[in-house]
Amino acid sequence: MTKSNSIRPQTVRTWYRIHKWSSLICTALLLMACVTGLPLVFSDELQTMLEHHVQPVQVEAGAATANIDAMVAETQAKFPSLHPFNVYWDDDEPRVFVNMSPSDKPKDGEIKQAVFDAHTGRLLEIPTDQFNLIGFLLRLHSEIFLGLTGELVMGAMALSFVVSLLSGALVYGPFMRRLRFGTYRADGKPRTRWFDLHNLLGIVTLTWAFVVGATGVMNAISTPLFGIWRAQTMPTILAPYRGKPAPTHFQSVDATVQQVSSALPKMRISSVLFPNKVFGSPQHYLVWTEGKTPLTSRLMTPALVDVQSGAMTVSKGLPWYLRALEVSRPLHFGDYGGLPLKIIWALFDVALIVVLVSGVYLWLIRRRAPVERELNRLVSLEEQHAGAPAR
């Protein structure tokens, strides 16, 4: 008589309980994240449809760009009570956004913006304060309007989701070992049909869901991770400035952009943060750059430039944990492979919504037909099969 290796019944039951409770803990917030994530997958397309804006002038490729300092000065004249906060470039169109703020850490609605043509320098528009659907959905999706606390809550939810996926995969075997893969018993009772649908869609979407869940955890802790980087980087850089007054004369933003572009020829300038004691340095421009190729466009490199002397004090790449974060961002929404990949992401999202709804249904009817009873029956059958004499 030989006995095949089989998973112990108590182990299966333990993993099932972990799967059940880790799933239930995160279901409500996860369902909200899936529903809000569906339109966010198509955020670029939705913004094009919903947010009409003045188009920049069409010019030949490689045309010269306008002076950034003139744009900042014109914006300052429009909002004299505010100070320059940052400048950033549109990824899709030749537009430059200049933001003004009353403080280094502005609250919602305090930033005022002006949009310029990147080539002509002409003021295109000053956006009015209006409801931003994409911004609303993104805040609800990422931090449920609770700021850092909400981000950490959503991160804990994503971690619970990852645990439920791993435990669900371990429990899948005993449930489905005596059925063909993908079995859906259409002629069964409602509970059986929902059970089969839950298992089928759960195992089909497992890899995708794990990627989205894991990247969700990474995105949720992005603020603390960048805080760690600033805490490790800034004290050394600011040590020579200790005791010195705040700068009164600022080097040209245009000169700073050209300086960083020359130092990092393989990178493209994405934004410039003015001296800021909260998000950067009170003595430097913080210039963010990104790769010019599709492969490197998500890998960012910061450069700190002294606003008075123009000396570039730092031009190193981000540490590994921030690079992992930047690479994980596009995987979460599937926005790195064009519309076909977005459609695939959306279909997986819908499938996951069905998995969540079916899981809630199976839990609600547990008293009438407990899933644990079915699990015990299948584990017992497996034990009898393992203990049968070999022929």
Buried (B, 14 or more C-beta within 10 A) or exposed (E): EEEEEBBEBEEBBBBBEBBBBBBBBBBEBBBBBBBBBBBBBBBBEBBEEEEEBEEBEEBEEEEEBBEBBEBBEBBBEEBEEBBBBBBBBBEEEBBBBBBBBBEBEBEEEEBBBBBBBBBBBBBBEEBEEEEBEBEEBBBBBBBBEEEEEBBBBBBBBBBBBBBBBBBBBBBBEBBBEEEEEEEBEEEEEEBBBBBBBBBBBBBBBBEBBBBBBBBBBBBBBBBEBBEBBBEEBBEEBBEEBEEEEEBEEBBBBBEBBEBBBEBBEEBBBBBBBBBBEEBBBBBBBBBBBBBEEEEBBBBBBBBBBBBEEEEBBBBEEBBEEBBEBBBBBBBBBBBBEEEEBBEBBBEBBEBBBBBBBBBBBBEEBEEEBEBEEBBBEBBEEBBEEEEEEEE
